[in-house]
Amino acid sequence: MANNDILKKAMLEALEKSLGVVTSACKTVDISRETHYRWMREDADYKAGVEALSDVALDFAESQLHKQIKEGNSTATIFFLKTKGKKRGYIERQEVDVNTGKLFQIEVLGSDSDQ
């Protein structure tokens, strides 16, 4: 295996561990950011590997959100419902009164089935 191939594999592993933070991963592997981005441009397999890791940080953040919900964090619960519970009526929106042109906010805290 060529040295670049070894470094690319190490970089992909470092990106996964750093949750996709390029600077941290580059420091771990001891390459420059420019090298990483050149590999992205020139090596389709490397680019595909990097793109496959794009959800790692999102998955981690989502797992932390679920952990906070389980711990009874009401802010986390409200955030989850506002983003994932829209279909059930847990939404927050702003509306403009067409008669006055003023902005007012409506908060829906429960679902339609609760009313």
C-alpha positions in Angstrom: 0.0 0.0 0.0 1.4 3.4 -1.0 2.2 6.0 1.7 -0.6 8.3 0.4 -3.1 5.4 0.7 -2.0 4.8 4.3 -2.4 8.5 5.0 -5.8 8.7 3.4 -7.0 5.8 5.4 -5.6 7.3 8.6 -7.3 10.6 7.6 -10.7 9.0 7.2 -10.3 7.4 10.6 -9.2 10.7 12.2 -12.2 12.5 10.5 -14.6 9.9 12.1 -13.0 10.4 15.5 -13.1 14.2 15.2 -16.7 14.1 14.1 -15.7 15.6 10.7 -13.6 18.5 12.0 -10.9 18.7 9.2 -8.4 20.8 11.1 -8.3 18.3 14.1 -8.1 15.3 11.8 -5.3 16.9 9.8 -3.3 17.6 13.0 -3.8 14.0 14.1 -2.5 12.6 10.8 0.1 15.4 10.4 -1.0 16.6 7.0 -2.0 20.0 5.8 -5.6 21.0 5.2 -4.6 21.8 1.6 -3.5 18.1 1.2 -6.9 16.9 2.4 -8.8 19.2 0.0 -6.4 18.3 -2.9 -7.2 14.6 -2.2 -10.9 15.5 -2.2 -10.5 17.1 -5.7 -8.3 14.4 -7.2 -9.4 11.1 -5.6 -13.1 10.1 -6.1 -12.8 7.2 -3.6 -11.3 9.4 -0.9 -14.0 12.0 -1.5 -16.7 9.3 -1.3 -15.2 8.1 2.0 -15.2 11.7 3.4 -18.8 12.3 2.3 -19.9 9.0 3.9 -18.7 10.4 7.2 -20.8 13.6 6.9 -23.5 12.3 9.2 -21.2 11.2 12.0 -21.4 14.6 13.8 -25.1 14.8 13.2 -25.6 11.3 14.6 -23.5 12.2 17.7 -25.5 15.4 18.3 -28.8 13.6 17.9 -27.7 11.0 20.4 -26.8 13.7 22.9 -30.2 15.3 22.3 -31.9 12.0 23.1 -29.8 11.6 26.2 -30.8 15.0 27.4 -34.5 14.2 26.8 -34.2 11.0 28.8 -32.6 13.0 31.6 -35.7 15.3 31.7 -34.2 18.3 30.0 -37.3 20.3 29.0 -35.5 22.6 26.6 -34.2 19.5 24.7 -37.7 18.0 24.7 -39.2 21.2 23.3 -36.5 21.5 20.7 -37.1 17.9 19.6 -40.9 18.4 19.4 -40.5 21.7 17.4 -38.2 20.0 14.9 -39.4 16.4 14.7 -43.0 16.7 16.0 -44.3 19.2 13.4 -46.6 16.6 11.8 -48.3 16.1 15.2 -48.9 19.8 15.7 -45.8 20.7 17.8 -44.8 23.9 15.9 -43.9 27.4 16.4 -44.5 29.9 13.7 -44.8 33.6 13.2 -47.7 35.2 11.4 -48.5 38.7 10.1 -51.9 40.2 10.8 -53.0 41.3 7.3 -55.2 44.0 8.8 -52.5 45.8 10.8 -49.3 44.5 9.2 -48.0 43.7 12.6 -46.0 40.6 13.3 -47.3 38.3 16.1 -46.2 34.9 17.3 -48.4 31.9 17.8 -47.0 29.0 19.8 -48.7 25.6 19.5 -47.7 23.6 22.5 -49.8 20.5 22.1 -51.0 18.3 19.2 -54.4 18.4 17.6 -55.3 15.2 19.4 -54.8 16.9 22.7 -57.4 19.6 22.0 
